[in-house]
Amino acid sequence: MNSPRRLGALATALVAALLVTAGCTARRDDPPAPTPGAGTPSATPAPGGAVDGVSNPFGAHWDWSRYQQFAPYLRRIAGSATYEEISWCEIERTSGQPDWTGLDEIATRSRELGITLHLKIRTGVCWATGGTARYTRGAANKTESAMPTDLAAYQRFVRSVVQRYGPYGVREYAIENEVNAPSYWAGSPEDYVRLVKAAAETIRATDPQARVVDSGISSVAYGMGVADRLVRADRVPEAIAAYQAYFQRRVGTRGQQIPAVTGAEQLVKALATETNSRSLRFLAATESLLADRTVDVRQVHFYEHFSGVAPLLDYLRTTTPAGMPIQAWEVGQFWRDGDGDPAGRAAEMVKTVTLLAAGGIGEISWLPLAYNPNNAAGSEVRYGLLDPDGTEREAGRMLASLADAARGATVTPLPASVANKLYGVAFVRGGSSTLVLWSASNAPVTVPAARGGQTGAVGAPLRAAGGGGTTVTDVPVLLRADQPVDRILADLR
């Protein structure tokens, strides 16, 4: 489902069209959980790899302090995956005295919700690293990470994490977060590579079924990587078009780091800034870890307009080793002072996540699940699926509808024969196919009536399709029928 070959098939079909329109709008039984706060247990054989417990690719990331408000919705997206970021410096504030209580509670509740938990292991800055933090953020005063002064001690900590949370069903461990940003990583790319190799060795020795995940380079850094690759391949017009599509909502949001670009000289200058050149170095370091298989899973972050998905998929196809799974642990909608109406923003969310799924991205976690009105930005820069009190928004209803369609199904891209008419994805379960579709142009497309056909808006109850078929516009619709995908889409008009 996640092969670069499949990524290439979708990217080839989408890149040209989406760049032109850039300005448009059975989880197995787990072993019993350790008692919270108890001593570290010995390693327990896993009930299967993490992907065995993920029957639904559409999940979310949330603030556990608001768990009670969110729990009803989270049960609607059961079968998905999420992650929790942990810090050695926070768990073991005093050397030799770890406190696992909070993380034990998160692991227990994740299992109760039927959601697979991944862990993102960071160091932080403290006695274990030496030095003083330069960046703090959030109510928890999280800091950047630094290289441990004693790699053997770091490996002992990593071993204790894997031993403790393997019995909860945790099988994927990311090392650090967005190391391209100084506010997350204080070391060099070479330091990061050394840290990942040490962690990977320990994780595999402790649980042979565990998988190592990279830090997840930031969404902006991936956009710079997309443009840089095309420039280096002497495909400058494509690089400019990809940059414009990818960053259409970002220009000016970080001063001169994401400037407007209309020509080759401007693009080369943008890629050469200190921040962006750092991002490209860390992206290259990450890809070296993918290439030598130190890392088992590629982690993607994406917060851009859905027209940026096609160039991203094209980039991933060419820079990811064959057969390596790709997961999007952070997907969202960055739109500072966004003025889109709820229906439009929900429809855009559907387009983003379905294009990623059709492109072979195996797990997609929307972030944030709910807008936090107390965030430092003072506005809803990243769009939530829920209101702060847990009330479902239209976007939340739509994602839950996608989860229902995808749970336990095979994710299938649309046939290439319809690429110039329809975008979307199909979920196939037994003899039934559920399609998420929208028009690839301003022209409506009619899908003829099919046996057992039902149709409706995403997130709304389906109704029997009329004899005239289903008219598909630029607003995504669900279509379900008791026929193969190719047959349903055979006679479009």
Buried (B, 14 or more C-beta within 10 A) or exposed (E): BBBBEBBBBBBBBBBEBBBEBBEEEEBEEBBEBBEBEEEBBEBBEBBBBBBBBBBBBBBBBBBEEBBEBBBEBBEBBBBBBBBBBBBBBBBBBEEEEBEBEBBBBBBBBBBEBBBBBBBBBBBBBBEBBEEEBEEEEEEEEBBBBBBBEEBEBBBEBBBBBBBBBBBBBBBBBBBBBBBBBEBBBBBBBEBBBBBBBBBBBBBBEBBEBBBBBBBBBBBBBBBBBBBBBBBEEEEBEBBBBBBBBBBBBBEEBEEEBBBEBEEEEBBBBBBEBEBBEBBBBBBEBBBBBBEEEBBBBBBBBBBBBBBBBBBBBBBBBEBBEEEBBBBBBBBBBBBEEBEBEEEBBBBBBBBBBBBBBBBBBBBBBBBBBBBBEEBEEEEBBBBBBBBBEBEBBBBBBBBBBBBBBBBEBEBBBBBEEBBEBBBBBBBBBEEBBBBBBBBBBEEEBEBBBBEBBBBBBBBEEBEEBEEEBBEBEBBBBBBBBBBBBBEBBBEBE
